[in-house]
Amino acid sequence: MSKKDIIKTIRNYAVILLLHLIKQQAENRTTRSWEVSIRNSVREIQRENKRRKAGGSYLTPEELLETLEEAYLNALDEASLEVEEGRYDPEELEQFINKDEILNRALALISLP
């Protein structure tokens, strides 16, 4: 698998991770389903980012953050359909959340051993 494919896979899991982190922050609550989805997304990102034979990671923390930033708008779009039953469009929803806090939390979760 090429590095480009790995980044694409990580970005897809990042959308799911960020979607649930956005929903948690916007609704100021969580569910078991969201928690499981967050854990599964983190595990898959960690698995995809791990170099099997050479050791280390494909993406540095800086590249991971960049990938999370790329996934953020897609996650925000999806969250706008789910938060309070789709009451807000993405721009309105963004007023209720702290993007930097969400991205940093996602990166911290991914970086845990």
C-alpha positions as CSV (number, residue, x, y, z in Angstrom):
1,M,0.0,0.0,0.0
2,S,1.4,3.4,-1.0
3,K,1.8,6.2,1.5
4,K,-0.9,8.1,-0.4
5,D,-3.3,5.2,0.2
6,I,-2.4,5.1,3.9
7,I,-3.1,8.8,4.3
8,K,-6.4,8.4,2.6
9,T,-7.4,5.5,4.9
10,I,-6.2,7.5,8.0
11,R,-8.2,10.5,6.8
12,N,-11.4,8.4,6.4
13,Y,-11.0,7.1,10.0
14,A,-10.2,10.7,11.1
15,V,-13.6,11.9,9.7
16,I,-15.4,9.3,11.9
17,L,-13.2,10.2,15.0
18,L,-13.8,13.9,14.5
19,L,-17.5,13.5,13.8
20,H,-18.0,12.0,17.3
21,L,-15.7,14.4,19.1
22,I,-17.7,17.3,17.5
23,K,-21.0,15.8,18.5
24,Q,-19.7,15.3,22.1
25,Q,-18.6,18.9,22.3
26,A,-21.7,20.4,20.6
27,E,-24.2,18.4,22.6
28,N,-22.2,18.4,25.8
29,R,-22.8,14.7,26.3
30,T,-21.6,11.3,25.0
31,T,-23.1,7.9,24.3
32,R,-21.5,4.4,24.5
33,S,-21.9,4.2,20.8
34,W,-19.9,7.3,20.2
35,E,-17.2,6.2,22.7
36,V,-16.9,2.8,20.9
37,S,-16.6,4.6,17.5
38,I,-13.9,6.9,18.9
39,R,-11.9,4.0,20.3
40,N,-12.2,2.0,17.1
41,S,-11.3,4.9,14.9
42,V,-8.2,5.7,17.1
43,R,-7.1,2.0,16.9
44,E,-7.5,1.9,13.1
45,I,-5.6,5.1,12.6
46,Q,-2.8,3.8,14.9
47,R,-2.8,0.5,13.0
48,E,-2.6,2.1,9.6
49,N,0.1,4.6,10.7
50,K,2.4,1.9,12.0
51,R,5.3,0.7,9.8
52,R,5.3,-3.0,10.1
53,K,8.8,-4.0,8.8
54,A,10.7,-0.8,9.2
55,G,9.3,0.3,12.5
56,G,8.1,3.8,13.4
57,S,5.2,5.6,11.7
58,Y,4.3,6.7,8.3
59,L,3.1,10.1,9.4
60,T,4.8,12.4,11.9
61,P,2.6,14.1,14.6
62,E,2.7,17.2,12.3
63,E,1.5,15.2,9.3
64,L,-1.2,13.5,11.4
65,L,-2.5,17.0,12.5
66,E,-2.5,18.1,8.9
67,T,-4.5,15.0,8.0
68,L,-7.0,15.7,10.9
69,E,-7.4,19.3,9.6
70,E,-8.1,18.0,6.1
71,A,-10.8,15.6,7.6
72,Y,-12.4,18.3,9.8
73,L,-14.7,19.9,7.2
74,N,-16.1,16.5,6.2
75,A,-16.7,15.6,9.8
76,L,-18.3,19.0,10.5
77,D,-20.6,18.5,7.5
78,E,-21.7,15.0,8.8
79,A,-22.1,16.3,12.3
80,S,-24.4,19.0,11.1
81,L,-26.8,16.3,10.0
82,E,-26.7,14.6,13.4
83,V,-26.4,17.2,16.1
84,E,-29.8,18.1,17.4
85,E,-31.4,16.2,14.5
86,G,-29.8,18.3,11.8
87,R,-30.9,21.6,13.3
88,Y,-27.7,23.5,12.3
89,D,-25.9,23.9,9.0
90,P,-22.1,23.4,9.3
91,E,-21.3,27.1,9.7
92,E,-23.8,27.5,12.5
93,L,-22.6,24.3,14.2
94,E,-19.0,25.5,14.1
95,Q,-20.1,28.5,16.4
96,F,-20.8,26.0,19.2
97,I,-17.5,24.1,19.1
98,N,-13.8,24.7,19.5
99,K,-12.0,23.4,16.4
100,D,-8.5,23.6,17.9
101,E,-9.6,21.7,21.0
102,I,-11.2,19.0,19.0
103,L,-8.2,18.6,16.7
104,N,-5.8,18.5,19.7
105,R,-7.9,16.0,21.5
106,A,-8.0,13.7,18.4
107,L,-4.2,14.0,18.0
108,A,-3.7,13.2,21.8
109,L,-6.0,10.1,21.5
110,I,-4.1,8.9,18.4
111,S,-0.7,9.5,20.1
112,L,-1.5,7.4,23.2
113,P,0.4,4.1,23.3
